[in-house]
Amino acid sequence: MLNIDREFFPAVVVTLKNLLGKNDHEFAVSEPSKEMARLVFLQTAVALQKNAGADFDSLWKESMSSLSRYPSKHEAKRIVTRYAVRVKRSGVRAPALSQLALIARRLACAVAVVLTLQLTEADDIHADDTIAAMRSELEFSLANLRLDDNAPPYFLLYRLSTVVQYSLHCQHGSVSAVYERSSQVPFVEARVGSYDLDNTWEGFATGRSTIGGSLAAQPDAIRQVFWSLSDEAYKNALRKYLDKKAKLAIEAQVDKLPDFSREDGLMRTQTQRVVPIVDKARLESLCKEASALFRSEPEVDFSLVTMSFDRDLRYLVSSEGMQGIQDANATPLSLHIRAEARAPDGLAVSSFRSMRVNDFAALPNGEGLKSMVRELAGEVAALKKAPLGEPETGPALLDSESTGVFFHEALGHRLEGLRQRESGQLQTFRNKVGQRIIPAFLSVESDASLVDFNGVALSGHYTYDSEGVASRKVVLVEKGVLKDFLLSRR
């Protein structure tokens, strides 16, 4: 394991000095993670040499963003070679050792992460080690984060999202495109002040930061990442908190509500059902089968079948004792089928079918798939022959899917509690609690604990939310009367 204090810093300086003296052909990428680290050094050193008054914060952000853009061996080799050629042509001289030392100290955290980059799927992460490393660093940050005589954070939340995405596009029985991505995103939320008054302001500015890339489950690397992000989040939160106090000193506070609620029943070492990595061969077979069915549909000019797998596994710890692992995507598998044609008058017509499920067995196959494709092709054929609709005034009849979307847009967003505290937002029902807002025969409930409804998997299901609070049913409207809003801990 890399010892940051004794091994890392000297190695950084040597790497920089050696790198800037190499020729183009010597940039072999046998270990892509180390080469990407050297690339970050190279970019920063060149920028510093060209601009003696370089802003290190800008260099830091630019270097960190570079890491997230080059996830593969092929890309790493191409990018390193391209920058090597650029540097050689520019005739940049190697910076002085003092400058190299300054760069190395500023980017120490970034490179500690990069040196442990592994191009592997998120399943390789050892959950216990990851949670333990995050908890250890959170407790250290909570005890040591403080700037001069200013207040320390009263709340910290760490989250590490490990994302696996896989998508297939198929046409006429063949695969036309494949997209695959595996990454991890660390996140820190810091709050300064108290539960009654903290740094949160309009837009929910909490002092947060993320970086891309694939972070291996190395405890030292995880702690180093969260140490850096905690420092950045705390300073941002402190700035927001001081700005907010100054503004409130000269402005009347309309809503004297707590900025952060205290909650019972937070997640404690809870692991939800973790969706296994998808069987790619099985997904490809089904995608090809579905797309091949359009060969016998002459009315369809263009067809595309897309099958996707999207898993977001999150590791959570907070200063309130909350910790656990959650699978944030309740319906990781999706199927989308699109068909297009052109009417005799040249007008393009199209239709589609789309569904999300929580298990491979819930996807249609065989006769079910054939029936779906035939129905879709029949709709497109009918649209080709249908006359253009004439404008008219009359009652509107909506099917169930359209009704859900319409109701969500017309009512759902207006019941979001956060909007009631932000200027410029939809506040139609801000002071309407206890009043009738829709017909008395309608009631509205929000219940994320529901896994499915009438046999259909619900994408909005979760056991605990991203703040570690257990899901529960909330009655928003009862017999037309507004009872409550959709709330977070804000």
C-alpha positions as CSV (number, residue, x, y, z in Angstrom):
1,M,0.0,0.0,0.0
2,L,1.3,3.5,-0.9
3,N,2.6,5.4,2.1
4,I,1.6,9.0,1.3
5,D,4.0,10.7,3.7
6,R,7.2,8.7,3.1
7,E,6.9,7.5,-0.5
8,F,4.4,9.6,-2.3
9,F,5.8,13.1,-2.3
10,P,9.3,12.3,-3.4
11,A,8.0,10.0,-6.1
12,V,5.8,12.8,-7.5
13,V,8.8,15.2,-7.9
14,V,10.9,12.5,-9.6
15,T,8.0,11.6,-11.9
16,L,7.6,15.2,-13.0
17,K,11.3,15.7,-13.6
18,N,11.6,12.5,-15.6
19,L,8.4,13.0,-17.5
20,L,9.3,16.5,-18.8
21,G,12.6,15.2,-20.1
22,K,11.1,12.3,-22.1
23,N,10.7,12.0,-25.9
24,D,7.4,11.4,-27.7
25,H,7.9,7.7,-28.4
26,E,8.7,7.0,-24.7
27,F,5.1,7.6,-23.6
28,A,4.2,3.9,-23.5
29,V,1.0,3.2,-21.6
30,S,1.6,-0.1,-19.9
31,E,-0.1,1.1,-16.7
32,P,-2.9,3.5,-17.7
33,S,-3.7,4.7,-14.2
34,K,-0.1,5.9,-13.6
35,E,0.1,7.4,-17.1
36,M,-3.1,9.4,-16.4
37,A,-1.5,10.6,-13.2
38,R,1.5,11.8,-15.1
39,L,-0.7,13.5,-17.6
40,V,-2.3,15.5,-14.8
41,F,1.2,16.5,-13.6
42,L,2.2,17.4,-17.1
43,Q,-0.8,19.6,-17.8
44,T,-0.4,21.5,-14.5
45,A,3.4,21.9,-14.9
46,V,3.0,23.3,-18.5
47,A,0.2,25.7,-17.4
48,L,2.4,26.9,-14.5
49,Q,5.4,27.4,-16.8
50,K,3.3,29.4,-19.3
51,N,1.6,31.5,-16.6
52,A,3.7,32.3,-13.6
53,G,0.7,33.7,-11.8
54,A,-1.4,30.6,-12.4
55,D,-4.5,30.2,-10.2
56,F,-3.9,26.9,-8.4
57,D,-7.6,26.4,-7.7
58,S,-8.3,26.6,-11.5
59,L,-5.4,24.2,-12.2
60,W,-6.8,21.8,-9.5
61,K,-10.3,21.7,-11.1
62,E,-8.9,21.4,-14.6
63,S,-6.7,18.5,-13.6
64,M,-9.4,16.7,-11.7
65,S,-11.8,17.1,-14.6
66,S,-9.2,15.5,-16.9
67,L,-9.2,12.3,-14.8
68,S,-12.9,11.7,-15.5
69,R,-12.6,12.0,-19.3
70,Y,-10.1,9.2,-20.0
71,P,-11.5,5.9,-18.7
72,S,-9.9,3.4,-21.1
73,K,-6.4,2.2,-22.0
74,H,-6.8,3.2,-25.6
75,E,-7.9,6.7,-24.6
76,A,-5.2,7.1,-22.0
77,K,-2.5,6.2,-24.6
78,R,-3.9,8.5,-27.2
79,I,-4.2,11.5,-24.8
80,V,-0.8,11.1,-23.2
81,T,0.9,10.9,-26.6
82,R,-1.0,13.9,-27.9
83,Y,0.0,16.0,-24.9
84,A,3.5,14.8,-25.1
85,V,3.8,16.0,-28.7
86,R,2.2,19.3,-27.8
87,V,4.7,19.9,-25.0
88,K,7.7,19.0,-27.1
89,R,6.6,21.4,-29.9
90,S,6.0,24.2,-27.4
91,G,9.6,24.0,-26.2
92,V,8.5,24.3,-22.6
93,R,11.4,23.9,-20.1
94,A,11.2,21.8,-17.0
95,P,10.0,24.0,-14.0
96,A,12.3,24.5,-11.1
97,L,12.3,21.9,-8.3
98,S,10.5,24.4,-6.0
99,Q,7.7,24.7,-8.5
100,L,7.5,21.0,-8.9
101,A,7.2,20.6,-5.1
102,L,4.4,23.2,-5.0
103,I,2.5,21.4,-7.8
104,A,3.1,18.0,-6.1
105,R,1.7,19.3,-2.8
106,R,-1.3,20.9,-4.4
107,L,-2.2,17.7,-6.4
108,A,-1.2,15.1,-3.8
109,C,-4.8,14.1,-3.2
110,A,-5.6,13.8,-6.9
111,V,-2.7,11.6,-7.7
112,A,-3.2,9.4,-4.7
113,V,-6.6,8.6,-6.2
114,V,-5.3,8.2,-9.7
115,L,-2.6,5.8,-8.8
116,T,-5.3,3.4,-7.5
117,L,-7.5,3.7,-10.5
118,Q,-8.7,0.4,-11.7
119,L,-10.8,-0.2,-14.8
120,T,-13.1,-2.6,-13.1
121,E,-16.8,-2.9,-12.4
122,A,-18.2,-1.7,-9.1
123,D,-18.7,-5.2,-7.8
124,D,-15.0,-5.4,-7.0
125,I,-15.5,-2.9,-4.1
126,H,-15.4,-4.5,-0.7
127,A,-18.3,-3.0,1.2
128,D,-17.0,-3.3,4.7
129,D,-13.6,-1.7,3.9
130,T,-15.3,1.1,2.0
131,I,-17.8,1.9,4.7
132,A,-15.1,1.7,7.4
133,A,-12.7,4.0,5.4
134,M,-15.5,6.6,4.9
135,R,-16.6,6.4,8.6
136,S,-13.0,6.9,9.7
137,E,-12.4,9.9,7.5
138,L,-15.7,11.5,8.4
139,E,-15.0,11.3,12.2
140,F,-11.5,12.8,11.5
141,S,-13.0,15.6,9.5
142,L,-15.7,16.3,12.0
143,A,-13.1,16.6,14.8
144,N,-10.5,18.7,12.8
145,L,-12.3,20.8,10.2
146,R,-12.2,24.4,11.4
147,L,-11.0,27.7,9.9
148,D,-9.6,30.2,12.3
149,D,-12.2,31.2,14.8
150,N,-15.2,30.2,12.6
151,A,-17.7,27.5,13.4
152,P,-16.8,23.9,12.6
153,P,-19.4,21.8,10.6
154,Y,-22.2,20.5,12.7
155,F,-23.2,17.9,10.1
156,L,-21.3,15.9,7.5
157,L,-22.6,13.4,5.0
158,Y,-20.4,11.2,2.8
159,R,-21.7,9.3,-0.2
160,L,-19.9,7.1,-2.7
161,S,-22.0,6.2,-5.8
162,T,-20.7,3.3,-7.8
163,V,-22.4,3.4,-11.2
164,V,-22.5,0.6,-13.8
165,Q,-24.1,1.4,-17.2
166,Y,-24.5,-0.9,-20.2
167,S,-26.6,-0.2,-23.3
168,L,-27.2,-2.0,-26.6
169,H,-28.8,-0.7,-29.8
170,C,-30.0,-3.3,-32.2
171,Q,-31.5,-3.1,-35.7
172,H,-32.8,-6.0,-37.9
173,G,-31.3,-8.7,-35.7
174,S,-27.8,-7.2,-35.4
175,V,-26.1,-5.0,-32.7
176,S,-25.5,-1.5,-34.1
177,A,-23.9,0.1,-31.1
178,V,-22.7,-0.8,-27.5
179,Y,-22.2,1.7,-24.7
180,E,-20.5,0.7,-21.4
181,R,-19.4,2.7,-18.5
182,S,-18.3,2.0,-14.9
183,S,-17.5,4.9,-12.6
184,Q,-17.7,6.1,-9.0
185,V,-18.6,9.5,-7.7
186,P,-17.7,10.6,-4.1
187,F,-19.9,13.3,-2.6
188,V,-19.7,15.4,0.5
189,E,-22.3,17.6,2.1
190,A,-21.2,19.9,4.9
191,R,-23.4,22.1,7.0
192,V,-22.2,24.9,9.2
193,G,-24.3,26.6,11.9
194,S,-27.1,24.7,13.6
195,Y,-30.2,22.8,12.7
196,D,-32.2,26.0,13.1
197,L,-29.9,28.2,10.9
198,D,-27.2,26.9,8.6
199,N,-25.6,27.5,5.2
200,T,-28.5,26.2,3.1
201,W,-30.0,29.0,1.0
202,E,-32.2,29.2,-2.1
203,G,-31.1,26.5,-4.6
204,F,-30.1,24.2,-1.7
205,A,-26.4,25.3,-1.7
206,T,-24.9,22.9,0.8
207,G,-21.2,22.9,-0.1
208,R,-20.8,19.8,-2.1
209,S,-18.3,18.4,-4.6
210,T,-17.9,15.4,-6.9
211,I,-15.3,14.0,-9.1
212,G,-15.5,11.3,-11.8
213,G,-13.4,8.3,-12.5
214,S,-13.3,4.7,-11.1
215,L,-12.0,4.6,-7.5
216,A,-10.7,1.3,-6.3
217,A,-11.5,0.1,-2.8
218,Q,-8.2,1.2,-1.3
219,P,-8.8,2.6,2.2
220,D,-6.0,5.2,1.9
221,A,-7.3,6.4,-1.4
222,I,-10.9,6.7,-0.2
223,R,-9.8,8.6,2.9
224,Q,-7.7,10.9,0.8
225,V,-10.5,11.7,-1.6
226,F,-13.0,12.4,1.2
227,W,-10.5,14.5,3.1
228,S,-10.0,16.8,0.1
229,L,-13.8,17.0,-0.7
230,S,-14.6,17.7,3.0
231,D,-12.1,20.6,3.1
232,E,-13.7,22.1,-0.1
233,A,-17.3,21.5,1.1
234,Y,-16.6,23.0,4.5
235,K,-15.0,26.1,3.1
236,N,-17.9,26.5,0.7
237,A,-20.5,25.9,3.4
238,L,-18.8,28.4,5.7
239,R,-18.8,31.1,3.0
240,K,-22.5,30.5,2.4
241,Y,-23.3,30.6,6.1
242,L,-21.6,33.9,6.6
243,D,-23.2,35.4,3.5
244,K,-26.6,34.2,4.7
245,K,-26.2,35.7,8.2
246,A,-25.2,39.0,6.7
247,K,-28.2,39.0,4.4
248,L,-30.6,38.1,7.1
249,A,-29.3,40.9,9.3
250,I,-30.7,43.4,6.8
251,E,-33.7,41.5,5.4
252,A,-36.9,40.3,7.1
253,Q,-37.1,36.5,7.4
254,V,-40.5,35.4,6.0
255,D,-40.4,31.7,7.1
256,K,-38.8,31.1,10.5
257,L,-38.5,27.4,9.9
258,P,-35.5,25.1,10.8
259,D,-33.0,24.7,8.0
260,F,-32.5,21.0,8.7
261,S,-35.0,18.6,10.4
262,R,-34.0,16.1,13.0
263,E,-35.2,12.6,12.0
264,D,-35.6,9.3,13.8
265,G,-35.2,5.9,12.1
266,L,-32.2,6.7,10.0
267,M,-30.5,3.9,8.1
268,R,-28.1,1.8,10.3
269,T,-25.9,-0.7,8.6
270,Q,-28.7,-1.5,6.1
271,T,-28.0,-3.3,2.9
272,Q,-30.9,-3.3,0.4
273,R,-31.3,-5.9,-2.4
274,V,-28.3,-5.4,-4.6
275,V,-29.0,-6.0,-8.3
276,P,-26.3,-8.3,-9.8
277,I,-24.4,-7.2,-12.9
278,V,-26.5,-7.9,-15.9
279,D,-25.9,-11.0,-18.1
280,K,-24.7,-9.2,-21.2
281,A,-25.1,-12.2,-23.5
282,R,-28.7,-12.7,-22.4
283,L,-29.4,-9.0,-22.9
284,E,-27.9,-9.0,-26.4
285,S,-29.8,-12.1,-27.4
286,L,-33.1,-10.5,-26.4
287,C,-32.2,-7.2,-28.1
288,K,-31.4,-9.0,-31.4
289,E,-34.6,-11.1,-31.2
290,A,-36.8,-8.0,-30.8
291,S,-35.1,-6.0,-33.6
292,A,-35.2,-9.0,-36.0
293,L,-39.0,-9.0,-35.8
294,F,-39.2,-5.8,-37.8
295,R,-37.9,-7.6,-40.9
296,S,-41.4,-8.8,-41.5
297,E,-43.0,-5.4,-41.0
298,P,-42.8,-3.7,-44.4
299,E,-44.8,-0.6,-43.3
300,V,-41.9,0.4,-40.9
301,D,-39.1,2.3,-42.6
302,F,-36.8,2.6,-39.5
303,S,-36.7,0.7,-36.3
304,L,-34.4,0.7,-33.2
305,V,-34.4,-1.5,-30.1
306,T,-32.5,-0.3,-27.1
307,M,-31.9,-2.4,-24.0
308,S,-30.1,-0.9,-21.0
309,F,-28.8,-1.8,-17.6
310,D,-28.2,1.0,-15.1
311,R,-27.1,0.3,-11.5
312,D,-26.3,2.9,-8.9
313,L,-25.0,1.4,-5.7
314,R,-24.5,4.0,-2.9
315,Y,-22.4,3.8,0.2
316,L,-23.6,6.3,2.9
317,V,-22.3,7.5,6.2
318,S,-23.2,10.6,8.2
319,S,-22.2,12.4,11.4
320,E,-25.5,11.4,12.9
321,G,-24.6,7.8,12.9
322,M,-26.4,6.9,9.7
323,Q,-24.6,4.4,7.5
324,G,-25.4,1.7,5.0
325,I,-25.5,0.6,1.4
326,Q,-28.4,1.2,-1.0
327,D,-29.3,0.3,-4.5
328,A,-30.6,3.6,-5.8
329,N,-32.2,2.3,-9.0
330,A,-35.3,0.3,-8.3
331,T,-35.8,-0.6,-12.0
332,P,-32.3,-1.1,-13.5
333,L,-33.4,-2.8,-16.7
334,S,-35.1,-0.9,-19.5
335,L,-36.4,-1.8,-23.0
336,H,-37.2,0.9,-25.6
337,I,-38.6,0.1,-29.0
338,R,-39.1,2.8,-31.7
339,A,-40.6,2.5,-35.1
340,E,-40.8,5.2,-37.8
341,A,-42.3,5.6,-41.3
342,R,-43.2,8.3,-43.8
343,A,-46.7,9.1,-44.9
344,P,-47.6,9.5,-48.6
345,D,-47.6,13.3,-48.1
346,G,-44.0,13.2,-46.7
347,L,-44.9,13.6,-43.1
348,A,-42.8,11.6,-40.7
349,V,-44.8,9.4,-38.2
350,S,-43.5,7.4,-35.3
351,S,-44.5,5.5,-32.2
352,F,-42.7,3.6,-29.4
353,R,-42.9,1.3,-26.5
354,S,-40.9,1.7,-23.3
355,M,-40.7,-0.1,-20.0
356,R,-38.5,-0.4,-17.0
357,V,-38.3,-3.5,-14.8
358,N,-36.5,-4.7,-11.7
359,D,-35.7,-8.2,-13.0
360,F,-34.8,-9.9,-16.3
361,A,-37.8,-12.2,-15.9
362,A,-40.2,-9.3,-16.2
363,L,-39.0,-8.4,-19.7
364,P,-41.2,-9.6,-22.5
365,N,-39.9,-12.5,-24.7
366,G,-41.3,-14.9,-27.3
367,E,-45.0,-14.3,-28.0
368,G,-45.1,-11.3,-25.7
369,L,-42.3,-9.6,-27.7
370,K,-43.9,-10.4,-31.0
371,S,-47.2,-9.0,-29.9
372,M,-45.5,-5.8,-28.8
373,V,-43.7,-5.3,-32.1
374,R,-46.8,-6.2,-34.2
375,E,-48.9,-3.7,-32.2
376,L,-46.2,-1.0,-32.6
377,A,-45.9,-1.6,-36.4
378,G,-49.7,-1.5,-36.7
379,E,-49.8,1.9,-35.0
380,V,-47.2,3.3,-37.4
381,A,-49.0,1.8,-40.4
382,A,-52.3,3.4,-39.2
383,L,-50.6,6.7,-38.7
384,K,-49.3,6.7,-42.3
385,K,-52.9,6.5,-43.6
386,A,-54.6,8.7,-41.0
387,P,-55.8,12.1,-42.1
388,L,-54.4,15.2,-40.5
389,G,-56.3,16.3,-37.4
390,E,-58.3,19.5,-37.6
391,P,-58.2,22.0,-34.7
392,E,-61.3,21.9,-32.6
393,T,-62.6,22.8,-29.1
394,G,-63.9,20.0,-27.0
395,P,-63.4,17.6,-24.1
396,A,-60.0,15.8,-23.9
397,L,-59.8,12.1,-23.2
398,L,-56.4,11.0,-21.9
399,D,-55.1,7.4,-21.6
400,S,-53.5,6.3,-18.3
401,E,-49.9,7.0,-19.2
402,S,-50.7,10.5,-20.5
403,T,-52.9,11.2,-17.5
404,G,-50.1,10.3,-15.1
405,V,-47.6,12.7,-16.8
406,F,-50.2,15.5,-17.0
407,F,-51.1,15.1,-13.4
408,H,-47.5,15.0,-12.3
409,E,-46.7,18.3,-14.2
410,A,-49.8,20.1,-13.2
411,L,-49.9,19.1,-9.5
412,G,-46.9,17.2,-8.5
413,H,-44.2,19.9,-9.0
414,R,-46.5,22.4,-7.2
415,L,-46.5,20.2,-4.1
416,E,-42.7,20.0,-3.7
417,G,-42.0,21.6,-0.3
418,L,-38.6,23.1,-1.3
419,R,-40.3,25.3,-3.9
420,Q,-42.4,26.9,-1.2
421,R,-39.3,28.5,0.3
422,E,-37.6,29.6,-2.9
423,S,-38.5,32.8,-4.7
424,G,-39.4,32.6,-8.4
425,Q,-40.8,29.0,-8.0
426,L,-44.3,27.7,-8.5
427,Q,-46.1,28.4,-5.2
428,T,-49.7,27.9,-6.3
429,F,-50.6,26.1,-3.1
430,R,-48.1,27.8,-0.7
431,N,-50.8,28.9,1.8
432,K,-53.5,26.4,0.8
433,V,-53.1,23.7,3.4
434,G,-56.5,22.7,4.7
435,Q,-58.2,24.1,1.6
436,R,-59.8,22.2,-1.3
437,I,-57.5,22.4,-4.4
438,I,-58.9,19.7,-6.7
439,P,-62.3,17.9,-7.0
440,A,-63.4,16.1,-3.8
441,F,-63.5,12.7,-5.5
442,L,-59.7,12.8,-5.8
443,S,-57.0,12.0,-3.2
444,V,-53.3,11.9,-3.7
445,E,-50.7,9.9,-1.8
446,S,-46.9,9.5,-2.1
447,D,-45.6,6.2,-1.0
448,A,-42.0,5.3,-2.1
449,S,-42.2,2.1,0.0
450,L,-44.4,0.5,-2.7
451,V,-42.3,-1.9,-4.8
452,D,-44.9,-2.4,-7.5
453,F,-48.5,-1.5,-8.4
454,N,-50.8,-4.0,-10.1
455,G,-47.8,-6.1,-11.0
456,V,-45.8,-3.2,-12.5
457,A,-42.5,-2.4,-10.9
458,L,-42.3,1.2,-9.7
459,S,-39.2,3.2,-10.5
460,G,-39.7,5.6,-7.6
461,H,-39.4,2.9,-5.0
462,Y,-36.8,3.1,-2.2
463,T,-36.5,1.8,1.3
464,Y,-34.2,4.7,2.4
465,D,-33.7,8.0,0.5
466,S,-30.3,9.6,-0.3
467,E,-30.3,11.2,3.2
468,G,-30.7,7.8,4.9
469,V,-34.3,8.5,6.0
470,A,-36.8,5.6,5.8
471,S,-39.5,5.9,3.2
472,R,-43.1,6.3,4.3
473,K,-46.5,7.0,3.0
474,V,-47.5,10.7,2.9
475,V,-51.1,11.9,2.3
476,L,-50.8,15.0,0.1
477,V,-54.4,15.6,-0.8
478,E,-57.4,13.9,0.9
479,K,-60.8,14.2,-0.8
480,G,-59.6,17.3,-2.7
481,V,-58.2,19.0,0.4
482,L,-54.4,19.8,0.6
483,K,-52.9,18.1,3.6
484,D,-49.1,18.2,3.2
485,F,-46.2,18.8,0.8
486,L,-43.4,16.5,-0.5
487,L,-40.6,17.2,2.0
488,S,-36.9,16.5,2.5
489,R,-34.9,17.3,5.6
490,R,-34.3,20.8,4.2
